[in-house]
């Protein structure tokens, strides 16, 4: 099954938003807490959260300096990073001709 690049990136970004929102809701913790509270679920989800949120921690800390930072800045930062990550995964798939 061939997937277009736009469809892959769209599904990846939507999945990443769903993962971060779901894990934050499930663990009842903010998105920037990577390791969580030490529960089993937090330990299982932490490697994925490190990849999806870890590189954005300096961006999040920078935006938290102003207490009235509007949420679209966070959403835009996450969307841009995850789009670049998805395009990198797509390019690796194309370069190594991984069949799906």
Secondary structure, 3 states (H helix, E strand, C coil): CCCCHHHHHHHHHHHHHHHHHHHHHHHCCCCCCCCCCCCHHHHHHHHHHHHHHHHHHHHHHHHCCCCCCCHHHHHHHHHHHHHHHHHHHHHHHHHCCCCC
